[in-house]
């Protein structure tokens, strides 16, 4: 059981490390815009900032 946990953790760490997060964020922003989100000059969606 501990071997599986260690293996899963290692795979997750490797995938997290090699992911291009800027590219993923850009793709997510494009999908939000496609479904009707509006981007304002402040860099927020629809003028709201989630806290």
PQR file with spaces between the fields and no chain letter, atoms N, CA, C, O and H, PARSE charges and radii, in Angstrom:
ATOM       1  N    UNK     1       0.821   -1.187    0.000 -0.4000 1.5000
ATOM       2  CA   UNK     1       0.000    0.000    0.000 -0.0000 2.0000
ATOM       3  C    UNK     1       0.869    1.256    0.000  0.5500 1.7000
ATOM       4  O    UNK     1       0.563    2.221   -0.701 -0.5500 1.4000
ATOM       5  N    UNK     2       1.923    1.248    0.763 -0.4000 1.5000
ATOM       6  CA   UNK     2       2.798    2.418    0.815 -0.0000 2.0000
ATOM       7  C    UNK     2       3.516    2.619   -0.522  0.5500 1.7000
ATOM       8  O    UNK     2       3.809    3.751   -0.906 -0.5500 1.4000
ATOM       9  H    UNK     2       2.171    0.464    1.332  0.4000 1.0000
ATOM      10  N    UNK     3       3.792    1.542   -1.216 -0.4000 1.5000
ATOM      11  CA   UNK     3       4.451    1.647   -2.526 -0.0000 2.0000
ATOM      12  C    UNK     3       3.552    2.358   -3.521  0.5500 1.7000
ATOM      13  O    UNK     3       4.024    3.189   -4.296 -0.5500 1.4000
ATOM      14  H    UNK     3       3.554    0.622   -0.904  0.4000 1.0000
ATOM      15  N    UNK     4       2.280    2.049   -3.510 -0.4000 1.5000
ATOM      16  CA   UNK     4       1.334    2.703   -4.414 -0.0000 2.0000
ATOM      17  C    UNK     4       1.197    4.186   -4.111  0.5500 1.7000
ATOM      18  O    UNK     4       1.102    5.010   -5.021 -0.5500 1.4000
ATOM      19  H    UNK     4       1.896    1.374   -2.880  0.4000 1.0000
ATOM      20  N    UNK     5       1.189    4.517   -2.833 -0.4000 1.5000
ATOM      21  CA   UNK     5       1.098    5.920   -2.429 -0.0000 2.0000
ATOM      22  C    UNK     5       2.323    6.689   -2.881  0.5500 1.7000
ATOM      23  O    UNK     5       2.206    7.806   -3.385 -0.5500 1.4000
ATOM      24  H    UNK     5       1.267    3.848   -2.094  0.4000 1.0000
ATOM      25  N    UNK     6       3.491    6.104   -2.705 -0.4000 1.5000
ATOM      26  CA   UNK     6       4.741    6.748   -3.123 -0.0000 2.0000
ATOM      27  C    UNK     6       4.776    6.892   -4.641  0.5500 1.7000
ATOM      28  O    UNK     6       5.176    7.937   -5.154 -0.5500 1.4000
ATOM      29  H    UNK     6       3.586    5.197   -2.295  0.4000 1.0000
ATOM      30  N    UNK     7       4.366    5.863   -5.355 -0.4000 1.5000
ATOM      31  CA   UNK     7       4.357    5.919   -6.823 -0.0000 2.0000
ATOM      32  C    UNK     7       3.399    6.996   -7.315  0.5500 1.7000
ATOM      33  O    UNK     7       3.747    7.764   -8.212 -0.5500 1.4000
ATOM      34  H    UNK     7       4.041    5.014   -4.938  0.4000 1.0000
ATOM      35  N    UNK     8       2.201    7.065   -6.746 -0.4000 1.5000
ATOM      36  CA   UNK     8       1.217    8.059   -7.150 -0.0000 2.0000
ATOM      37  C    UNK     8       1.720    9.475   -6.854  0.5500 1.7000
ATOM      38  O    UNK     8       1.526   10.384   -7.661 -0.5500 1.4000
ATOM      39  H    UNK     8       1.918    6.441   -6.017  0.4000 1.0000
ATOM      40  N    UNK     9       2.355    9.659   -5.716 -0.4000 1.5000
ATOM      41  CA   UNK     9       2.902   10.966   -5.357 -0.0000 2.0000
ATOM      42  C    UNK     9       4.012   11.373   -6.317  0.5500 1.7000
ATOM      43  O    UNK     9       4.077   12.531   -6.731 -0.5500 1.4000
ATOM      44  H    UNK     9       2.512    8.920   -5.061  0.4000 1.0000
ATOM      45  N    UNK    10       4.875   10.449   -6.671 -0.4000 1.5000
ATOM      46  CA   UNK    10       5.960   10.747   -7.613 -0.0000 2.0000
ATOM      47  C    UNK    10       5.414   11.148   -8.977  0.5500 1.7000
ATOM      48  O    UNK    10       5.891   12.113   -9.575 -0.5500 1.4000
ATOM      49  H    UNK    10       4.823    9.509   -6.335  0.4000 1.0000
ATOM      50  N    UNK    11       4.425   10.422   -9.472 -0.4000 1.5000
ATOM      51  CA   UNK    11       3.825   10.747  -10.768 -0.0000 2.0000
ATOM      52  C    UNK    11       3.183   12.121  -10.719  0.5500 1.7000
ATOM      53  O    UNK    11       3.338   12.911  -11.651 -0.5500 1.4000
ATOM      54  H    UNK    11       4.037    9.638   -8.987  0.4000 1.0000
ATOM      55  N    UNK    12       2.462   12.416   -9.643 -0.4000 1.5000
ATOM      56  CA   UNK    12       1.825   13.720   -9.504 -0.0000 2.0000
ATOM      57  C    UNK    12       2.862   14.843   -9.465  0.5500 1.7000
ATOM      58  O    UNK    12       2.664   15.879  -10.100 -0.5500 1.4000
ATOM      59  H    UNK    12       2.336   11.775   -8.887  0.4000 1.0000
ATOM      60  N    UNK    13       3.937   14.662   -8.748 -0.4000 1.5000
ATOM      61  CA   UNK    13       4.993   15.674   -8.682 -0.0000 2.0000
ATOM      62  C    UNK    13       5.641   15.906  -10.047  0.5500 1.7000
ATOM      63  O    UNK    13       5.912   17.044  -10.428 -0.5500 1.4000
ATOM      64  H    UNK    13       4.097   13.821   -8.232  0.4000 1.0000
ATOM      65  N    UNK    14       5.885   14.825  -10.772 -0.4000 1.5000
ATOM      66  CA   UNK    14       6.499   14.943  -12.098 -0.0000 2.0000
ATOM      67  C    UNK    14       5.561   15.682  -13.054  0.5500 1.7000
ATOM      68  O    UNK    14       5.995   16.585  -13.769 -0.5500 1.4000
ATOM      69  H    UNK    14       5.665   13.900  -10.462  0.4000 1.0000
ATOM      70  N    UNK    15       4.286   15.307  -13.071 -0.4000 1.5000
ATOM      71  CA   UNK    15       3.336   15.966  -13.960 -0.0000 2.0000
ATOM      72  C    UNK    15       3.163   17.440  -13.600  0.5500 1.7000
ATOM      73  O    UNK    15       3.041   18.286  -14.487 -0.5500 1.4000
ATOM      74  H    UNK    15       3.934   14.573  -12.490  0.4000 1.0000
ATOM      75  N    UNK    16       3.151   17.746  -12.322 -0.4000 1.5000
ATOM      76  CA   UNK    16       3.034   19.137  -11.887 -0.0000 2.0000
ATOM      77  C    UNK    16       4.259   19.937  -12.310  0.5500 1.7000
ATOM      78  O    UNK    16       4.134   21.090  -12.722 -0.5500 1.4000
ATOM      79  H    UNK    16       3.249   17.059  -11.602  0.4000 1.0000
ATOM      80  N    UNK    17       5.425   19.342  -12.214 -0.4000 1.5000
ATOM      81  CA   UNK    17       6.660   20.026  -12.559 -0.0000 2.0000
ATOM      82  C    UNK    17       6.769   20.306  -14.059  0.5500 1.7000
ATOM      83  O    UNK    17       7.237   21.376  -14.449 -0.5500 1.4000
ATOM      84  H    UNK    17       5.526   18.405  -11.880  0.4000 1.0000
ATOM      85  N    UNK    18       6.347   19.366  -14.902 -0.4000 1.5000
ATOM      86  CA   UNK    18       6.552   19.533  -16.348 -0.0000 2.0000
ATOM      87  C    UNK    18       5.420   20.292  -17.038  0.5500 1.7000
ATOM      88  O    UNK    18       5.526   20.617  -18.221 -0.5500 1.4000
ATOM      89  H    UNK    18       5.967   18.497  -14.585  0.4000 1.0000
ATOM      90  N    UNK    19       4.340   20.578  -16.313 -0.4000 1.5000
ATOM      91  CA   UNK    19       3.217   21.298  -16.910 -0.0000 2.0000
ATOM      92  C    UNK    19       3.571   22.753  -17.128  0.5500 1.7000
ATOM      93  O    UNK    19       4.146   23.394  -16.248 -0.5500 1.4000
ATOM      94  H    UNK    19       4.254   20.314  -15.352  0.4000 1.0000
ATOM      95  N    UNK    20       3.231   23.280  -18.294 -0.4000 1.5000
ATOM      96  CA   UNK    20       3.427   24.693  -18.603 -0.0000 2.0000
ATOM      97  C    UNK    20       2.185   25.427  -18.110  0.5500 1.7000
ATOM      98  O    UNK    20       1.181   25.504  -18.818 -0.5500 1.4000
ATOM      99  H    UNK    20       2.764   22.760  -19.009  0.4000 1.0000
ATOM     100  N    UNK    21       2.259   25.971  -16.883 -0.4000 1.5000
ATOM     101  CA   UNK    21       1.090   26.565  -16.246 -0.0000 2.0000
ATOM     102  C    UNK    21       0.646   27.840  -16.933  0.5500 1.7000
ATOM     103  O    UNK    21      -0.547   28.144  -16.926 -0.5500 1.4000
ATOM     104  H    UNK    21       3.075   25.909  -16.308  0.4000 1.0000
ATOM     105  N    UNK    22       1.561   28.604  -17.531 -0.4000 1.5000
ATOM     106  CA   UNK    22       1.172   29.807  -18.266 -0.0000 2.0000
ATOM     107  C    UNK    22       0.307   29.438  -19.473  0.5500 1.7000
ATOM     108  O    UNK    22      -0.687   30.104  -19.762 -0.5500 1.4000
ATOM     109  H    UNK    22       2.530   28.358  -17.537  0.4000 1.0000
ATOM     110  N    UNK    23       0.693   28.381  -20.164 -0.4000 1.5000
ATOM     111  CA   UNK    23      -0.080   27.912  -21.314 -0.0000 2.0000
ATOM     112  C    UNK    23      -1.458   27.407  -20.873  0.5500 1.7000
ATOM     113  O    UNK    23      -2.458   27.675  -21.541 -0.5500 1.4000
ATOM     114  H    UNK    23       1.500   27.839  -19.928  0.4000 1.0000
ATOM     115  N    UNK    24      -1.515   26.683  -19.760 -0.4000 1.5000
ATOM     116  CA   UNK    24      -2.782   26.179  -19.251 -0.0000 2.0000
ATOM     117  C    UNK    24      -3.709   27.327  -18.839  0.5500 1.7000
ATOM     118  O    UNK    24      -4.911   27.283  -19.102 -0.5500 1.4000
ATOM     119  H    UNK    24      -0.703   26.466  -19.218  0.4000 1.0000
ATOM     120  N    UNK    25      -3.148   28.348  -18.196 -0.4000 1.5000
ATOM     121  CA   UNK    25      -3.951   29.500  -17.779 -0.0000 2.0000
ATOM     122  C    UNK    25      -4.490   30.255  -18.994  0.5500 1.7000
ATOM     123  O    UNK    25      -5.630   30.719  -18.988 -0.5500 1.4000
ATOM     124  H    UNK    25      -2.172   28.384  -17.982  0.4000 1.0000
ATOM     125  N    UNK    26      -3.668   30.375  -20.027 -0.4000 1.5000
ATOM     126  CA   UNK    26      -4.091   31.046  -21.243 -0.0000 2.0000
ATOM     127  C    UNK    26      -5.227   30.275  -21.918  0.5500 1.7000
ATOM     128  O    UNK    26      -6.194   30.872  -22.392 -0.5500 1.4000
ATOM     129  H    UNK    26      -2.742   29.998  -20.031  0.4000 1.0000
ATOM     130  N    UNK    27      -5.106   28.968  -21.959 -0.4000 1.5000
ATOM     131  CA   UNK    27      -6.153   28.141  -22.563 -0.0000 2.0000
ATOM     132  C    UNK    27      -7.450   28.246  -21.757  0.5500 1.7000
ATOM     133  O    UNK    27      -8.536   28.297  -22.335 -0.5500 1.4000
ATOM     134  H    UNK    27      -4.320   28.483  -21.575  0.4000 1.0000
ATOM     135  N    UNK    28      -7.344   28.279  -20.434 -0.4000 1.5000
ATOM     136  CA   UNK    28      -8.533   28.413  -19.591 -0.0000 2.0000
ATOM     137  C    UNK    28      -9.200   29.769  -19.820  0.5500 1.7000
ATOM     138  O    UNK    28     -10.426   29.856  -19.885 -0.5500 1.4000
ATOM     139  H    UNK    28      -6.463   28.237  -19.964  0.4000 1.0000
ATOM     140  N    UNK    29      -8.398   30.820  -19.944 -0.4000 1.5000
ATOM     141  CA   UNK    29      -8.942   32.152  -20.195 -0.0000 2.0000
ATOM     142  C    UNK    29      -9.669   32.192  -21.539  0.5500 1.7000
ATOM     143  O    UNK    29     -10.731   32.803  -21.658 -0.5500 1.4000
ATOM     144  H    UNK    29      -7.401   30.749  -19.891  0.4000 1.0000
ATOM     145  N    UNK    30      -9.090   31.539  -22.550 -0.4000 1.5000
ATOM     146  CA   UNK    30      -9.737   31.478  -23.863 -0.0000 2.0000
ATOM     147  C    UNK    30     -11.082   30.757  -23.778  0.5500 1.7000
ATOM     148  O    UNK    30     -12.053   31.182  -24.405 -0.5500 1.4000
ATOM     149  H    UNK    30      -8.227   31.043  -22.454  0.4000 1.0000
ATOM     150  N    UNK    31     -11.145   29.668  -23.007 -0.4000 1.5000
ATOM     151  CA   UNK    31     -12.409   28.932  -22.860 -0.0000 2.0000
ATOM     152  C    UNK    31     -13.452   29.786  -22.135  0.5500 1.7000
ATOM     153  O    UNK    31     -14.633   29.753  -22.482 -0.5500 1.4000
ATOM     154  H    UNK    31     -10.357   29.322  -22.498  0.4000 1.0000
ATOM     155  N    UNK    32     -13.018   30.550  -21.130 -0.4000 1.5000
ATOM     156  CA   UNK    32     -13.958   31.419  -20.411 -0.0000 2.0000
ATOM     157  C    UNK    32     -14.509   32.480  -21.351  0.5500 1.7000
ATOM     158  O    UNK    32     -15.710   32.749  -21.353 -0.5500 1.4000
ATOM     159  H    UNK    32     -12.059   30.578  -20.848  0.4000 1.0000
ATOM     160  N    UNK    33     -13.636   33.082  -22.150 -0.4000 1.5000
ATOM     161  CA   UNK    33     -14.095   34.096  -23.107 -0.0000 2.0000
ATOM     162  C    UNK    33     -15.054   33.502  -24.125  0.5500 1.7000
ATOM     163  O    UNK    33     -16.038   34.138  -24.501 -0.5500 1.4000
ATOM     164  H    UNK    33     -12.660   32.863  -22.148  0.4000 1.0000
ATOM     165  N    UNK    34     -14.772   32.290  -24.570 -0.4000 1.5000
ATOM     166  CA   UNK    34     -15.627   31.626  -25.560 -0.0000 2.0000
ATOM     167  C    UNK    34     -17.035   31.414  -25.006  0.5500 1.7000
ATOM     168  O    UNK    34     -18.006   31.477  -25.760 -0.5500 1.4000
ATOM     169  H    UNK    34     -13.973   31.773  -24.264  0.4000 1.0000
ATOM     170  N    UNK    35     -17.158   31.167  -23.716 -0.4000 1.5000
ATOM     171  CA   UNK    35     -18.458   30.906  -23.112 -0.0000 2.0000
ATOM     172  C    UNK    35     -19.098   32.168  -22.543  0.5500 1.7000
ATOM     173  O    UNK    35     -20.066   32.073  -21.789 -0.5500 1.4000
ATOM     174  H    UNK    35     -16.369   31.117  -23.104  0.4000 1.0000
ATOM     175  N    UNK    36     -18.580   33.352  -22.887 -0.4000 1.5000
ATOM     176  CA   UNK    36     -19.278   34.580  -22.551 -0.0000 2.0000
ATOM     177  C    UNK    36     -18.649   35.447  -21.495  0.5500 1.7000
ATOM     178  O    UNK    36     -19.230   36.470  -21.134 -0.5500 1.4000
ATOM     179  H    UNK    36     -17.793   33.430  -23.499  0.4000 1.0000
ATOM     180  N    UNK    37     -17.481   35.088  -20.976 -0.4000 1.5000
ATOM     181  CA   UNK    37     -16.818   35.947  -20.007 -0.0000 2.0000
ATOM     182  C    UNK    37     -16.236   37.164  -20.710  0.5500 1.7000
ATOM     183  O    UNK    37     -15.738   37.058  -21.831 -0.5500 1.4000
ATOM     184  H    UNK    37     -17.009   34.257  -21.270  0.4000 1.0000
ATOM     185  N    UNK    38     -16.298   38.309  -20.062 -0.4000 1.5000
ATOM     186  CA   UNK    38     -15.739   39.528  -20.649 -0.0000 2.0000
ATOM     187  C    UNK    38     -14.530   39.949  -19.846  0.5500 1.7000
ATOM     188  O    UNK    38     -14.550   39.903  -18.616 -0.5500 1.4000
ATOM     189  H    UNK    38     -16.702   38.395  -19.151  0.4000 1.0000
ATOM     190  N    UNK    39     -13.486   40.354  -20.524 -0.4000 1.5000
ATOM     191  CA   UNK    39     -12.237   40.744  -19.883 -0.0000 2.0000
ATOM     192  C    UNK    39     -12.165   42.263  -19.868  0.5500 1.7000
ATOM     193  O    UNK    39     -12.316   42.904  -20.908 -0.5500 1.4000
ATOM     194  H    UNK    39     -13.470   40.391  -21.523  0.4000 1.0000
ATOM     195  N    UNK    40     -11.933   42.847  -18.680 -0.4000 1.5000
ATOM     196  CA   UNK    40     -11.844   44.302  -18.611 -0.0000 2.0000
ATOM     197  C    UNK    40     -10.383   44.754  -18.525  0.5500 1.7000
ATOM     198  O    UNK    40      -9.472   43.927  -18.547 -0.5500 1.4000
ATOM     199  H    UNK    40     -11.811   42.327  -17.835  0.4000 1.0000
ATOM     200  N    UNK    41     -10.164   46.075  -18.426 -0.4000 1.5000
ATOM     201  CA   UNK    41      -8.811   46.628  -18.420 -0.0000 2.0000
ATOM     202  C    UNK    41      -8.034   46.307  -17.150  0.5500 1.7000
ATOM     203  O    UNK    41      -6.808   46.413  -17.142 -0.5500 1.4000
ATOM     204  H    UNK    41     -10.904   46.747  -18.409  0.4000 1.0000
ATOM     205  N    UNK    42      -8.721   45.915  -16.076 -0.4000 1.5000
ATOM     206  CA   UNK    42      -8.051   45.640  -14.821 -0.0000 2.0000
ATOM     207  C    UNK    42      -7.465   44.229  -14.767  0.5500 1.7000
ATOM     208  O    UNK    42      -6.785   43.871  -13.805 -0.5500 1.4000
ATOM     209  H    UNK    42      -9.717   45.829  -16.083  0.4000 1.0000
ATOM     210  N    UNK    43      -7.727   43.448  -15.783 -0.4000 1.5000
ATOM     211  CA   UNK    43      -7.227   42.082  -15.804 -0.0000 2.0000
ATOM     212  C    UNK    43      -8.117   41.115  -15.030  0.5500 1.7000
ATOM     213  O    UNK    43      -7.701   40.003  -14.704 -0.5500 1.4000
ATOM     214  H    UNK    43      -8.279   43.739  -16.563  0.4000 1.0000
ATOM     215  N    UNK    44      -9.340   41.544  -14.739 -0.4000 1.5000
ATOM     216  CA   UNK    44     -10.274   40.674  -14.035 -0.0000 2.0000
ATOM     217  C    UNK    44     -11.399   40.292  -14.978  0.5500 1.7000
ATOM     218  O    UNK    44     -11.602   40.938  -16.006 -0.5500 1.4000
ATOM     219  H    UNK    44      -9.678   42.447  -15.003  0.4000 1.0000
ATOM     220  N    UNK    45     -12.106   39.277  -14.642 -0.4000 1.5000
ATOM     221  CA   UNK    45     -13.239   38.841  -15.435 -0.0000 2.0000
ATOM     222  C    UNK    45     -14.493   39.544  -14.926  0.5500 1.7000
ATOM     223  O    UNK    45     -14.824   39.439  -13.745 -0.5500 1.4000
ATOM     224  H    UNK    45     -11.941   38.752  -13.807  0.4000 1.0000
ATOM     225  N    UNK    46     -15.194   40.257  -15.804 -0.4000 1.5000
ATOM     226  CA   UNK    46     -16.441   40.948  -15.486 -0.0000 2.0000
ATOM     227  C    UNK    46     -16.303   41.936  -14.340  0.5500 1.7000
ATOM     228  O    UNK    46     -17.277   42.222  -13.644 -0.5500 1.4000
ATOM     229  H    UNK    46     -14.926   40.342  -16.764  0.4000 1.0000
ATOM     230  N    UNK    47     -15.099   42.459  -14.141 -0.4000 1.5000
ATOM     231  CA   UNK    47     -14.895   43.483  -13.131 -0.0000 2.0000
ATOM     232  C    UNK    47     -14.838   42.984  -11.696  0.5500 1.7000
ATOM     233  O    UNK    47     -14.734   43.784  -10.766 -0.5500 1.4000
ATOM     234  H    UNK    47     -14.308   42.227  -14.707  0.4000 1.0000
ATOM     235  N    UNK    48     -14.906   41.665  -11.505 -0.4000 1.5000
ATOM     236  CA   UNK    48     -14.890   41.118  -10.154 -0.0000 2.0000
ATOM     237  C    UNK    48     -13.547   40.490   -9.866  0.5500 1.7000
ATOM     238  O    UNK    48     -12.893   39.939  -10.751 -0.5500 1.4000
ATOM     239  H    UNK    48     -14.991   41.015  -12.260  0.4000 1.0000
ATOM     240  N    UNK    49     -13.150   40.584   -8.617 -0.4000 1.5000
ATOM     241  CA   UNK    49     -11.937   39.922   -8.173 -0.0000 2.0000
ATOM     242  C    UNK    49     -12.356   38.932   -7.101  0.5500 1.7000
ATOM     243  O    UNK    49     -12.931   39.319   -6.084 -0.5500 1.4000
ATOM     244  H    UNK    49     -13.682   41.033   -7.898  0.4000 1.0000
ATOM     245  N    UNK    50     -12.070   37.658   -7.325 -0.4000 1.5000
ATOM     246  CA   UNK    50     -12.415   36.651   -6.319 -0.0000 2.0000
ATOM     247  C    UNK    50     -11.390   36.688   -5.214  0.5500 1.7000
ATOM     248  O    UNK    50     -10.188   36.778   -5.466 -0.5500 1.4000
ATOM     249  H    UNK    50     -11.603   37.344   -8.152  0.4000 1.0000
ATOM     250  N    UNK    51     -11.871   36.619   -3.985 -0.4000 1.5000
ATOM     251  CA   UNK    51     -10.937   36.623   -2.861 -0.0000 2.0000
ATOM     252  C    UNK    51     -11.005   35.342   -2.076  0.5500 1.7000
ATOM     253  O    UNK    51     -10.281   35.181   -1.094 -0.5500 1.4000
ATOM     254  H    UNK    51     -12.847   36.546   -3.780  0.4000 1.0000
